[in-house]
């Protein structure tokens, strides 16, 4: 009987619309070279055991109740990379709907100052890459428009 009830509950849950998740991400920038006008950005690769495994993304995460977007991003960067970041201006905001029905509202902020040494606490890989090289990486679908804009020099 419990199994039957559980299946009914699962069915009911799957027909309800999934809530919009509010998400923030950082474009952590550093100069490419001493005399280069271009920048590098920090990108992170999901672990093999995570959903959308081995996809590349920008560090960040969900906004918790009572947090501003900037507070959430500062918290996430501390948790994921062990840095105290100065959150700069918001450069982009996108809504993305996944095939499974889930949707996110994703805000991207510039971070060009932080304190502490980068410490990869949760990712499979973390690396600096020139903005123009971003399209060569297999990014999450929600990031693709931003990747094109960054690579073509339209945002920064």
C-alpha positions, -999 to +999 in steps of 0.1 A: +000+000+000+028+024+009+045+017-025+012+026-043+009+059-024+045+068-031+039+062-068+008+084-067+027+112-049+056+109-074+031+112-103+014+142-088+048+160-081+059+154-117+029+172-132+033+203-110+054+231-125+089+232-110+097+264-092+120+290-108+154+287-092+174+320-086+210+315-094+241+337-094+275+332-111+308+350-111+330+361-140+363+361-120+387+381-143+424+386-144+446+403-170+459+379-197+494+395-197+512+427-186+504+446-218+474+427-231+440+444-231+422+410-230+413+391-198+412+356-186+382+342-168+380+314-142+359+284-154+350+253-134+342+218-145+315+197-127+325+164-112+316+131-129+291+122-101+271+154-105+241+161-128+253+174-161+287+158-153+319+173-167+302+203-181+319+236-177+304+265-158+312+296-138+314+294-100+283+304-081+250+288-070+215+293-056+203+324-038+190+314-004+160+330+013+169+364+027+200+369+006+207+395-021+222+382-053+256+397-043+255+382-008+247+348-023+275+350-048+300+360-021+289+331+001+291+306-028+326+318-038+338+313-002+322+278-001+334+266-035+368+284-039+378+297-004+380+333-015+366+365-002+354+382-033+344+418-040+312+415-062+312+440-090+285+450-115+259+426-129+267+421-166+240+397-177+208+381-167+191+351-185+162+328-179+167+293-191+142+264-192+156+229-191+140+200-210+129+184-177+107+214-170+130+231-145+139+268-150+165+291-137+169+329-135+207+333-138+226+365-130+263+370-138+284+394-119+320+406-125+346+398-098+379+414-104+391+415-068+393+388-042+414+379-012+428+344-004+442+317-026+419+299-049+412+265-034+392+240-056+368+226-030+341+210-051+349+209-088+366+183-110+388+210-126+393+248-124+412+268-149+419+302-163+411+307-200+410+337-224+375+350-231+380+343-268+387+306-260+354+300-241+334+285-271+359+255-271+346+243-238+315+222-233+295+246-211+261+242-195+232+251-218+222+280-196+256+296-201+258+294-239+244+328-248+268+344-223+297+324-237+290+338-272+287+374-260+319+372-239+339+355-267+328+382-292+336+410-268+301+423-263+298+423-225+331+434-210 
